[in-house]
């Protein structure tokens, strides 16, 4: 989209608002809820590798989502505020 958008335009701000909304709803809220539910329902898992594997997978996804949030913030800051 090089050259097609202007900094601080209404369209760009709306687009970034949609990006942040989808990030929080689809990435953070959903994954944290699944992790909470997984820990809450831990007693339903039989003894074995299933629970530790599931918890480790969700923790890994949450860490990746945090790093994704940092990258989105940097891109938003760069595009909306002109910081390099």
DSSP file (Angstrom, degrees, kcal/mol; ACC not computed):
  #  RESIDUE AA STRUCTURE BP1 BP2  ACC     N-H-->O    O-->H-N    N-H-->O    O-->H-N    TCO  KAPPA ALPHA  PHI   PSI    X-CA   Y-CA   Z-CA
    1    1 A X    >>        0   0    0      0, 0.0     3,-2.0     0, 0.0     4,-0.7   0.000 360.0 360.0 360.0  22.6    0.0    0.0    0.0
    2    2 A X  T 34  +     0   0    0      1,-0.3     0, 0.0     2,-0.2     0, 0.0  -0.361 360.0   2.3 -60.9 124.0    3.0    2.3   -0.4
    3    3 A X  T 34 S+     0   0    0      2,-0.2    -1,-0.3    -2,-0.2     3,-0.0   0.363 107.9  95.1  84.7  -5.7    1.9    5.7   -1.4
    4    4 A X  T <4 S+     0   0    0     -3,-2.0     2,-0.3     2,-0.0    -2,-0.2   0.651  79.5  53.4 -93.2 -15.6   -1.8    4.9   -1.2
    5    5 A X     <  -     0   0    0     -4,-0.7     2,-0.4     6,-0.0    -2,-0.2  -0.900  69.3-143.3-121.1 149.5   -2.4    6.2    2.3
    6    6 A X    >   -     0   0    0     -2,-0.3     3,-1.4     1,-0.0     6,-0.2  -0.857  32.5-101.0-107.1 146.3   -1.7    9.4    4.0
    7    7 A X  T 3  S+     0   0    0     -2,-0.4    73,-0.2     1,-0.2    74,-0.1  -0.353 102.5   7.6 -62.9 142.2   -0.6    9.7    7.7
    8    8 A X  T 3  S+     0   0    0     71,-0.3    -1,-0.2     1,-0.2     2,-0.1   0.611  89.8 147.0  63.5  16.4   -3.3   10.6   10.1
    9    9 A X    <>  -     0   0    0     -3,-1.4     4,-2.2     1,-0.1    -1,-0.2  -0.434  60.8-115.3 -76.8 159.7   -6.1   10.4    7.6
   10   10 A X  H  > S+     0   0    0      1,-0.2     4,-2.5     2,-0.2     5,-0.2   0.896 115.8  53.7 -62.1 -40.9   -9.5    9.3    8.8
   11   11 A X  H  > S+     0   0    0      1,-0.2     4,-2.3     2,-0.2    -1,-0.2   0.904 109.2  48.2 -61.7 -42.0   -9.4    6.1    6.7
   12   12 A X  H  > S+     0   0    0     -6,-0.2     4,-2.3     2,-0.2    -1,-0.2   0.901 111.7  49.3 -67.2 -40.9   -6.0    5.1    8.2
   13   13 A X  H  X S+     0   0    0     -4,-2.2     4,-2.1     2,-0.2    -2,-0.2   0.898 111.7  49.1 -65.6 -39.4   -7.2    5.7   11.8
   14   14 A X  H  X S+     0   0    0     -4,-2.5     4,-2.2     2,-0.2    -2,-0.2   0.919 110.4  51.5 -64.4 -42.3  -10.3    3.7   11.1
   15   15 A X  H  X S+     0   0    0     -4,-2.3     4,-2.2     1,-0.2    -2,-0.2   0.915 111.3  46.5 -61.0 -43.5   -8.2    0.9    9.7
   16   16 A X  H  X S+     0   0    0     -4,-2.3     4,-2.5     2,-0.2    -1,-0.2   0.854 109.0  55.7 -69.0 -33.2   -5.9    0.8   12.7
   17   17 A X  H  X S+     0   0    0     -4,-2.1     4,-2.3     2,-0.2    -1,-0.2   0.904 109.0  47.1 -61.9 -40.8   -9.0    0.9   15.0
   18   18 A X  H  X S+     0   0    0     -4,-2.2     4,-2.6     2,-0.2     5,-0.3   0.898 110.1  53.5 -67.0 -40.5  -10.2   -2.2   13.3
   19   19 A X  H  X S+     0   0    0     -4,-2.2     4,-2.2     1,-0.2    -2,-0.2   0.942 111.9  44.4 -58.1 -48.0   -6.8   -3.8   13.5
   20   20 A X  H  X S+     0   0    0     -4,-2.5     4,-2.5     2,-0.2     5,-0.2   0.898 112.4  52.0 -66.1 -40.8   -6.7   -3.2   17.3
   21   21 A X  H  X S+     0   0    0     -4,-2.3     4,-2.4     1,-0.2     5,-0.3   0.940 113.1  43.7 -60.8 -47.6  -10.3   -4.4   17.8
   22   22 A X  H  X>S+     0   0    0     -4,-2.6     4,-2.6     2,-0.2     5,-0.6   0.861 111.6  55.0 -68.2 -33.9   -9.7   -7.7   16.0
   23   23 A X  I  X>S+     0   0    0     -4,-2.2     5,-1.8    -5,-0.3     4,-1.7   0.949 112.6  41.8 -62.2 -47.8   -6.3   -8.2   17.7
   24   24 A X  I  <>S+     0   0    0     -4,-2.5     5,-3.0     3,-0.2     6,-0.3   0.898 122.6  38.4 -68.5 -39.9   -7.9   -7.9   21.2
   25   25 A X  I  <>S+     0   0    0     -4,-2.4     5,-0.9    -5,-0.2    -2,-0.2   0.935 126.1  32.6 -78.5 -45.2  -11.0   -9.9   20.4
   26   26 A X  I  <5S+     0   0    0     -4,-2.6    -3,-0.2    -5,-0.3    -2,-0.2   0.824 132.3  23.8 -84.1 -31.2   -9.5  -12.7   18.2
   27   27 A X  I  X<S+     0   0    0     -4,-1.7     4,-1.6    -5,-0.6     5,-0.3   0.906 127.7  27.3 -99.8 -62.8   -6.1  -13.0   19.7
   28   28 A X  I  ><S+     0   0    0     -5,-1.8     4,-2.6     2,-0.2     5,-0.3   0.981 123.6  40.2 -73.0 -57.6   -5.9  -11.8   23.3
   29   29 A X  I  ><S+     0   0    0     -5,-3.0     4,-2.2     1,-0.2     5,-0.2   0.932 119.4  45.6 -59.8 -47.9   -9.3  -12.4   24.7
   30   30 A X  H  ><S+     0   0    0     -5,-0.9     4,-2.3    -6,-0.3    -1,-0.2   0.927 115.8  44.4 -63.5 -46.9  -10.0  -15.7   23.0
   31   31 A X  H  X S+     0   0    0     -4,-1.6     4,-2.2     1,-0.2    -1,-0.2   0.889 114.2  49.0 -69.4 -37.9   -6.6  -17.2   23.8
   32   32 A X  H  X S+     0   0    0     -4,-2.6     4,-2.5    -5,-0.3    -1,-0.2   0.881 111.3  51.0 -67.5 -35.8   -6.6  -16.1   27.4
   33   33 A X  H  X S+     0   0    0     -4,-2.2     4,-2.8    -5,-0.3    -2,-0.2   0.919 110.0  48.9 -65.6 -42.9  -10.1  -17.4   27.8
   34   34 A X  H  X S+     0   0    0     -4,-2.3     4,-2.4     2,-0.2    -2,-0.2   0.910 112.0  49.4 -63.2 -41.1   -9.1  -20.8   26.4
   35   35 A X  H  X S+     0   0    0     -4,-2.2     4,-2.3     2,-0.2    -2,-0.2   0.926 112.0  48.1 -63.1 -44.6   -6.1  -20.9   28.7
   36   36 A X  H  X S+     0   0    0     -4,-2.5     4,-2.6     1,-0.2    -2,-0.2   0.933 113.4  47.4 -59.7 -47.2   -8.3  -20.0   31.7
   37   37 A X  H  X S+     0   0    0     -4,-2.8     4,-2.3     1,-0.2    -1,-0.2   0.875 110.1  53.5 -63.7 -38.0  -10.8  -22.7   30.8
   38   38 A X  H  < S+     0   0    0     -4,-2.4    -1,-0.2    -5,-0.2    -2,-0.2   0.919 112.5  43.0 -63.3 -44.6   -8.0  -25.3   30.3
   39   39 A X  H >< S+     0   0    0     -4,-2.3     3,-1.3     1,-0.2    -2,-0.2   0.897 113.8  51.8 -69.1 -39.6   -6.6  -24.6   33.7
   40   40 A X  H 3< S+     0   0    0     -4,-2.6     3,-0.4     1,-0.3    -2,-0.2   0.886 114.1  42.9 -63.8 -38.8  -10.1  -24.6   35.3
   41   41 A X  T >< S+     0   0    0     -4,-2.3     3,-1.6     1,-0.2     4,-0.3   0.076  76.9 118.8 -95.2  23.7  -11.0  -27.9   33.7
   42   42 A X  G X   +     0   0    0     -3,-1.3     3,-1.4     1,-0.3    -1,-0.2   0.808  66.4  64.6 -60.7 -30.3   -7.7  -29.6   34.4
   43   43 A X  G 3  S+     0   0    0     -3,-0.4    -1,-0.3     1,-0.3    -2,-0.1   0.712  92.7  63.1 -68.5 -18.1   -9.4  -32.2   36.6
   44   44 A X  G <  S+     0   0    0     -3,-1.6     2,-0.3     2,-0.1    -1,-0.3   0.618  85.6  90.2 -80.9 -12.6  -11.2  -33.6   33.5
   45   45 A X  S <  S-     0   0    0     -3,-1.4     3,-0.1    -4,-0.3     2,-0.0  -0.668  80.2-124.6 -84.6 137.4   -7.9  -34.5   31.8
   46   46 A X        -     0   0    0     -2,-0.3     5,-0.4     1,-0.1     4,-0.2  -0.339  42.2 -81.0 -71.8 162.9   -6.6  -38.0   32.5
   47   47 A X  S    S+     0   0    0      3,-0.1     2,-0.3     2,-0.1    -1,-0.1  -0.427  93.0  68.3 -63.1 135.0   -3.1  -38.5   33.9
   48   48 A X  S    S-     0   0    0     -2,-0.1     4,-0.5    -3,-0.1     3,-0.1  -0.995  99.5 -47.6 151.6-155.2   -0.6  -38.2   31.1
   49   49 A X  S  > S+     0   0    0     -2,-0.3     4,-2.1     1,-0.2     5,-0.2   0.560 103.2  87.3 -93.0  -9.4    0.9  -35.8   28.7
   50   50 A X  H  > S+     0   0    0      1,-0.2     4,-2.4     2,-0.2     5,-0.2   0.930  90.4  43.5 -61.5 -50.0   -2.3  -34.2   27.4
   51   51 A X  H  > S+     0   0    0     -5,-0.4     4,-2.8     2,-0.2     5,-0.3   0.950 115.9  45.3 -65.3 -50.7   -2.8  -31.4   30.0
   52   52 A X  H  > S+     0   0    0     -4,-0.5     4,-2.5     1,-0.2    -1,-0.2   0.898 114.8  50.1 -60.2 -36.7    0.9  -30.3   30.1
   53   53 A X  H  X S+     0   0    0     -4,-2.1     4,-2.1     2,-0.2    -1,-0.2   0.915 112.8  45.8 -65.9 -42.8    1.1  -30.3   26.3
   54   54 A X  H  X S+     0   0    0     -4,-2.4     4,-2.2    -5,-0.2    -2,-0.2   0.915 114.8  47.1 -66.7 -43.5   -2.1  -28.2   26.0
   55   55 A X  H  X S+     0   0    0     -4,-2.8     4,-2.6     2,-0.2     5,-0.2   0.924 112.9  49.1 -65.2 -44.0   -1.1  -25.7   28.7
   56   56 A X  H  X S+     0   0    0     -4,-2.5     4,-2.3    -5,-0.3    -1,-0.2   0.892 110.7  51.2 -63.0 -39.5    2.4  -25.4   27.2
   57   57 A X  H  X S+     0   0    0     -4,-2.1     4,-2.1    -5,-0.2    -1,-0.2   0.907 112.1  45.8 -63.5 -42.7    0.9  -24.8   23.7
   58   58 A X  H  X S+     0   0    0     -4,-2.2     4,-2.4     2,-0.2    -2,-0.2   0.880 111.5  51.5 -70.7 -37.5   -1.5  -22.1   25.0
   59   59 A X  H  X S+     0   0    0     -4,-2.6     4,-2.3     2,-0.2    -2,-0.2   0.922 110.5  50.1 -63.3 -42.3    1.3  -20.4   26.9
   60   60 A X  H  X S+     0   0    0     -4,-2.3     4,-2.3    -5,-0.2    -2,-0.2   0.909 110.7  48.8 -60.6 -43.0    3.4  -20.4   23.8
   61   61 A X  H  X S+     0   0    0     -4,-2.1     4,-2.2     1,-0.2    -1,-0.2   0.896 110.4  51.4 -64.3 -39.8    0.5  -18.9   21.8
   62   62 A X  H  X S+     0   0    0     -4,-2.4     4,-1.9     2,-0.2    -2,-0.2   0.888 109.4  49.7 -65.5 -38.6    0.0  -16.2   24.4
   63   63 A X  H  X S+     0   0    0     -4,-2.3     4,-2.1     2,-0.2    -2,-0.2   0.923 111.4  49.0 -64.7 -43.7    3.7  -15.3   24.3
   64   64 A X  H  X S+     0   0    0     -4,-2.3     4,-2.3     1,-0.2    -2,-0.2   0.876 109.4  53.2 -62.7 -36.7    3.6  -15.1   20.5
   65   65 A X  H  X S+     0   0    0     -4,-2.2     4,-2.3     2,-0.2    -1,-0.2   0.871 106.5  52.4 -66.5 -36.3    0.5  -12.9   20.8
   66   66 A X  H  X S+     0   0    0     -4,-1.9     4,-2.0     2,-0.2    -2,-0.2   0.931 110.8  46.8 -64.6 -44.4    2.2  -10.5   23.1
   67   67 A X  H  X S+     0   0    0     -4,-2.1     4,-2.1     1,-0.2    -2,-0.2   0.885 110.7  53.0 -63.8 -37.5    5.1  -10.2   20.7
   68   68 A X  H  X S+     0   0    0     -4,-2.3     4,-2.7     1,-0.2    -1,-0.2   0.897 106.6  53.4 -62.7 -39.7    2.6   -9.7   17.9
   69   69 A X  H  X S+     0   0    0     -4,-2.3     4,-2.5     2,-0.2    -2,-0.2   0.898 107.5  50.5 -61.9 -40.8    1.0   -6.9   19.9
   70   70 A X  H  X S+     0   0    0     -4,-2.0     4,-2.3     2,-0.2    -1,-0.2   0.919 112.0  47.6 -61.8 -43.0    4.4   -5.2   20.3
   71   71 A X  H  X S+     0   0    0     -4,-2.1     4,-2.3     2,-0.2    -2,-0.2   0.894 111.6  49.5 -66.3 -40.0    4.9   -5.4   16.5
   72   72 A X  H  X S+     0   0    0     -4,-2.7     4,-2.7     2,-0.2     5,-0.2   0.912 110.5  51.4 -64.2 -41.5    1.4   -4.1   15.8
   73   73 A X  H  X S+     0   0    0     -4,-2.5     4,-2.7     2,-0.2    -2,-0.2   0.922 110.3  48.4 -61.2 -44.2    2.0   -1.2   18.2
   74   74 A X  H  X S+     0   0    0     -4,-2.3     4,-2.4     1,-0.2    -1,-0.2   0.913 113.3  47.2 -62.5 -42.5    5.3   -0.3   16.5
   75   75 A X  H  X S+     0   0    0     -4,-2.3     4,-2.4     2,-0.2     5,-0.2   0.902 113.2  48.6 -66.1 -40.5    3.7   -0.4   13.1
   76   76 A X  H  X S+     0   0    0     -4,-2.7     4,-2.9     2,-0.2     5,-0.5   0.925 112.6  48.0 -64.2 -44.9    0.7    1.7   14.3
   77   77 A X  H  X S+     0   0    0     -4,-2.7     4,-1.9     1,-0.2     6,-1.0   0.914 113.4  48.0 -62.1 -43.7    3.0    4.3   15.9
   78   78 A X  H  X S+     0   0    0     -4,-2.4     4,-0.7    -5,-0.2    -1,-0.2   0.893 117.9  40.3 -64.6 -41.0    5.2    4.5   12.8
   79   79 A X  H  < S+     0   0    0     -4,-2.4   -71,-0.3    -5,-0.2    -2,-0.2   0.891 123.6  34.9 -79.6 -39.5    2.3    4.9   10.4
   80   80 A X  H  < S+     0   0    0     -4,-2.9    -3,-0.2    -5,-0.2    -2,-0.2   0.849 129.7  29.7 -85.7 -33.7    0.1    7.2   12.4
   81   81 A X  H  < S-     0   0    0     -4,-1.9    -3,-0.2    -5,-0.5    -2,-0.1   0.513  98.3-123.8-106.8  -6.3    2.6    9.4   14.1
   82   82 A X     <  +     0   0    0     -4,-0.7    -4,-0.2    -5,-0.4     2,-0.2   0.676  55.5 152.8  74.5  16.0    5.4    9.3   11.6
   83   83 A X              0   0    0     -6,-1.0    -1,-0.2     1,-0.1    -2,-0.1  -0.525 360.0 360.0 -77.5 146.1    8.0    7.9   14.1
   84   84 A X              0   0    0     -2,-0.2    -1,-0.1    -5,-0.0    -6,-0.1   0.440 360.0 360.0-109.5 360.0   10.8    5.9   12.6
